[in-house]
Amino acid sequence: MSFAFGIGIGTQNNQGEWLEVFYQQPVMTPDKALVDVLESTVGYQGGNQAISASADQLNQLATSLRQVGETDQARLAEAAAGSKRPVVVTILATDDTASSTPEVYLKLHLISHRQAKPHGLKLDGIFGLLPNLAWTSEGAIDLNELSERQLQARIEGRTLEVKSVDKFPQMTDYVVPKGVRIADTARVRLGAYVGEGTTVMHEGFINFNAGTEGTSMIEGRISAGVLIGKGSDLGGGCSTMGTLSGGGNIIISVGENCLLGANAGIGIPLGDRCTVEAGLYLTAGTKVALLDDHNQLVELVKARDLAGKDDLLFRRNSQTGAVECKTNKTAIELNDELHANN
């Protein structure tokens, strides 16, 4: 059984190099019948391949897909056959390290389509396969070709808007998951997993290979590799330390019904029903005073010793500045009306 499949419509530069690919209907674990069709129509020979497909191949693929009951994929192949842009048929036999830009884009789509969760796919080495591009009002443009495209637009009486210069596009240009609100779509990258019921406010940010299980309020930053549990609230300006921002090999996560206060931050994973006071940044080495029910010191530990434990309240003593931790049995309950995204 193959690992993943997708028919993609993409963009190439003047040298024929892939810049980006849009997969409307990526598939995890495609049926053997579908893979057999790919072998007979587009020349798939096993392994991980990104095959440039002609209009004739796509029309033949559509006919064969209908014969094995893959109606939706058949319609997509027919539509792609009429595309003015290059089309790629990408098949991944295994979840090995990607070797091409179309393969990387297929994996990022699978996460944003909620078919795979953060850390569920192998994404080693993808930065070297993602070209740094100008993301414009006319799509992705190779930076070496941008000046010429800007001039041509002016000559034709248009203005070519450059929205960003980055390796990753915004997710909503490719995928808009069901049941979410995203106030500023530029702040959620393709490859983010945004669970149903999630609200991302204007200052919220979700990196690739990161996201929310659902019903979360995101006003802070979810770094690469971080997954937020259901019902948790990230306050304005708060931060989660990801593998690309200092977390190293530690997988940072936030459990269910947690609260990170405004401008707080974590460098350890949190269990369920935890609260971090506004403005408090917990790194793995932060010294934490464990308090009993009478606010008496029980033990002095490092924050990493409390990683993943439930029902904890982290705060800073306003008189001494010491970081303290108490058991917190009051779960954070988000306003249901606030999270109605349907």
HUGISUL-V172097 format. One record per backbone hydrogen bond with DSSP energy under -0.5 kcal/mol. CO is the residue of the C=O (numbers start at 0). NH is the residue of the N-H. E is the energy in kcal/mol with one decimal. If there is no record, write none. Layout:
co: <CO:CO>
nh: <NH:NH>
e: <E:E>
This chain:
co: <2:3:4:5:5:6:7:7:8:10:10:12:16:19:20:21:21:22:26:29:30:31:32:33:34:35:36:37:37:46:48:48:49:50:52:53:54:55:56:57:58:59:60:61:62:63:64:64:65:68:69:70:71:72:73:74:75:76:77:78:79:85:86:87:87:88:88:89:90:90:91:91:93:99:100:101:102:103:104:105:106:107:108:109:109:110:116:120:122:124:125:125:126:128:130:131:132:132:133:133:134:134:135:138:140:141:141:142:142:144:145:146:147:148:149:150:151:152:153:158:160:160:163:165:168:169:170:170:176:178:180:183:184:186:187:188:190:190:191:192:192:194:195:197:198:198:199:200:204:205:206:207:208:209:210:211:213:215:215:216:216:217:218:219:220:220:221:222:223:225:226:227:228:229:231:232:232:233:234:235:237:238:239:241:241:246:249:251:252:253:254:254:255:256:257:258:258:259:260:261:263:264:265:268:270:271:273:274:274:275:276:278:279:279:280:281:282:283:285:286:287:287:288:289:289:291:295:298:298:300:301:302:303:305:308:310:311:311:312:313:314:316:321:322:323:324:325:326:328:330:331:334:336:338>
nh: <28:91:26:7:89:23:9:87:21:18:19:15:12:10:22:8:23:25:4:1:34:35:36:37:38:39:40:41:43:48:50:90:51:88:86:57:58:59:60:61:62:63:64:65:66:67:67:69:68:70:73:74:75:76:77:78:79:80:81:81:82:9:52:7:89:50:90:5:48:92:2:3:95:103:104:105:106:107:108:109:110:111:112:114:115:113:119:122:125:127:128:129:129:130:132:142:134:165:135:140:162:163:138:135:133:144:145:145:146:148:149:150:151:152:153:154:155:157:156:160:136:162:134:132:189:172:173:174:179:196:199:186:187:205:170:191:208:209:193:194:211:197:214:180:200:217:182:203:221:188:209:224:224:192:227:194:230:198:217:218:233:200:236:204:222:239:206:225:242:210:253:212:231:256:216:234:259:218:237:262:220:265:241:244:246:249:251:226:269:228:228:257:272:331:232:260:275:234:263:278:238:281:240:307:254:310:258:276:313:260:279:280:264:281:282:266:285:303:302:322:289:300:324:297:298:294:291:289:300:287:304:305:306:308:270:327:274:313:325:276:323:320:316:288:314:290:312:328:330:332:333:338:339:340>
e: <-3.3:-3.0:-3.1:-0.6:-2.7:-0.6:-0.5:-2.7:-2.4:-3.5:-1.1:-2.1:-2.0:-2.2:-0.5:-2.3:-0.6:-0.5:-2.3:-0.5:-1.8:-2.6:-1.7:-1.8:-1.8:-1.6:-1.5:-1.8:-1.6:-0.6:-0.5:-2.8:-0.6:-3.0:-0.5:-2.2:-2.4:-2.2:-2.6:-2.5:-2.0:-2.2:-2.6:-2.0:-1.4:-0.9:-0.6:-2.8:-1.5:-1.5:-1.9:-2.3:-1.9:-2.3:-2.3:-2.3:-2.5:-1.6:-0.8:-0.9:-1.7:-2.6:-2.1:-3.4:-0.6:-2.9:-0.5:-2.0:-2.6:-0.6:-2.1:-2.1:-1.4:-1.8:-2.4:-1.9:-1.9:-2.4:-2.3:-2.1:-1.6:-2.2:-2.4:-2.6:-1.1:-1.8:-2.6:-0.7:-1.4:-0.5:-1.2:-0.8:-0.7:-0.7:-0.6:-0.6:-0.7:-1.8:-0.8:-2.1:-2.5:-1.3:-1.8:-2.0:-2.5:-1.8:-0.6:-0.6:-0.5:-1.8:-2.7:-2.2:-2.4:-2.1:-2.0:-2.4:-1.7:-3.5:-1.7:-0.8:-1.9:-0.8:-3.0:-2.4:-2.5:-1.3:-2.4:-3.4:-0.7:-3.4:-3.1:-2.0:-1.4:-2.2:-3.1:-1.6:-2.5:-0.5:-0.7:-0.7:-2.4:-1.7:-1.0:-2.1:-0.6:-3.1:-3.1:-1.7:-3.0:-2.2:-0.7:-0.6:-1.2:-3.0:-2.7:-1.0:-1.4:-2.8:-0.6:-0.7:-2.9:-2.5:-1.6:-2.2:-0.7:-1.0:-2.2:-1.9:-1.4:-2.5:-2.2:-3.0:-1.3:-2.2:-1.7:-0.7:-2.5:-2.5:-2.1:-1.7:-2.7:-1.6:-0.7:-1.2:-2.8:-1.7:-0.8:-0.7:-2.8:-2.3:-0.6:-0.6:-3.3:-1.4:-2.7:-0.6:-2.6:-3.2:-2.1:-1.5:-1.9:-2.8:-2.5:-2.5:-1.0:-2.8:-2.5:-0.5:-3.1:-2.6:-1.9:-0.6:-2.1:-0.6:-0.7:-2.2:-1.5:-2.2:-2.1:-0.5:-0.7:-2.6:-2.3:-3.4:-1.0:-2.1:-2.0:-3.1:-0.6:-3.7:-1.9:-2.1:-1.1:-1.8:-1.3:-3.8:-2.6:-0.5:-2.3:-2.3:-3.5:-2.4:-3.2:-3.0:-2.5:-2.4:-3.4:-0.6:-0.9:-0.5:-0.6:-1.2:-1.3:-1.1>
